[in-house]
């Protein structure tokens, strides 16, 4: 009987303590979920198409730089552009101020456009 009650007691205690309110902001996860999914899908295609590690690294790097530069437009005071730091990267034109732009979607779109251009399937 004791062997039966011990696991139940343990599971009950774990359940009680895991239900406490967390200070984690879930909005951050919701904003980046699509971008993480896009990177996972890129990985699936890279594995399927059997790209060499050098080419795969280049696909990830170029796509991630495009995504960063698009997302950075919304946080210009906090993040510095990679233009001038990376060879051949020209400054990105500023985002229009007269429209409301979701920079998370812009970053996702930039990532997808660049990765699609570099992957042949």
C-alpha positions in Angstrom: 0.0 0.0 0.0 2.9 2.4 0.8 4.5 1.7 -2.6 1.2 2.8 -4.2 0.8 6.0 -2.1 4.3 7.4 -2.6 4.1 8.0 -6.4 0.6 9.6 -6.0 1.9 11.9 -3.2 4.9 12.8 -5.3 2.7 13.6 -8.4 0.3 15.6 -6.3 3.1 17.8 -4.8 4.7 18.4 -8.1 1.3 19.4 -9.6 0.6 21.8 -6.8 3.9 23.6 -7.0 3.9 23.7 -10.8 0.6 25.5 -10.9 2.0 28.7 -9.2 1.8 31.9 -11.2 4.9 32.7 -13.2 6.3 36.2 -14.0 7.3 35.1 -17.5 5.8 37.2 -20.2 4.1 34.8 -22.6 3.7 37.5 -25.3 7.4 37.2 -26.0 7.0 33.5 -26.9 3.9 34.2 -29.1 5.8 36.8 -31.1 8.8 34.5 -31.9 7.0 31.2 -32.4 6.5 31.7 -36.1 10.1 32.6 -36.7 11.3 29.6 -34.7 8.9 27.4 -36.8 10.4 28.9 -40.0 13.9 28.1 -38.9 12.8 24.5 -38.1 11.2 24.2 -41.6 14.4 25.5 -43.1 16.3 22.8 -41.3 14.0 20.1 -42.6 14.5 21.3 -46.2 18.3 21.6 -45.7 18.4 18.0 -44.4 16.1 16.8 -47.2 18.1 18.5 -50.0 21.4 17.3 -48.5 23.2 20.7 -48.5 26.8 20.7 -47.3 27.4 22.2 -43.9 29.1 25.3 -45.4 26.1 26.0 -47.7 23.6 25.3 -44.8 25.5 27.7 -42.6 25.3 30.4 -45.3 21.6 29.9 -45.7 21.0 30.3 -41.9 23.4 33.3 -41.7 21.9 35.2 -44.6 18.3 34.5 -43.6 19.0 35.4 -39.9 20.7 38.7 -40.9 17.7 39.6 -43.0 15.3 38.8 -40.2 17.4 40.8 -37.7 17.6 43.8 -39.9 13.8 43.8 -40.4 13.1 43.3 -36.7 15.7 45.9 -35.7 13.6 48.6 -37.4 11.2 48.5 -34.5 14.0 48.8 -31.9 16.4 51.3 -33.4 17.4 52.8 -30.1 18.3 49.4 -28.6 19.9 47.5 -31.5 22.6 48.5 -33.9 22.5 47.7 -37.6 24.9 45.1 -39.0 25.5 47.3 -42.0 29.1 48.3 -42.0 30.0 45.4 -39.7 29.4 42.7 -42.3 31.1 42.8 -45.7 28.8 43.9 -48.5 25.8 44.6 -46.3 24.3 47.9 -47.3 22.2 49.9 -44.9 18.5 48.9 -44.9 16.1 51.8 -45.8 14.2 53.0 -42.7 10.6 51.8 -42.1 7.9 54.2 -43.1 6.6 56.2 -40.2 3.1 56.8 -41.5 2.0 53.2 -41.1 1.7 50.8 -38.2 4.1 47.9 -38.9 4.3 44.6 -37.1 8.1 44.1 -37.1 7.7 40.5 -36.0 5.8 39.7 -39.2 8.3 41.8 -41.2 11.2 39.7 -39.7 9.4 36.5 -40.5 8.7 37.7 -44.1 12.4 38.7 -44.5 13.6 35.3 -43.2 11.2 33.4 -45.5 12.1 35.4 -48.6 15.8 35.0 -48.2 15.7 31.3 -47.3 13.4 30.6 -50.2 15.8 32.4 -52.6 18.7 30.3 -51.3 17.0 26.9 -51.3 16.2 25.3 -54.6 13.4 22.9 -53.6 
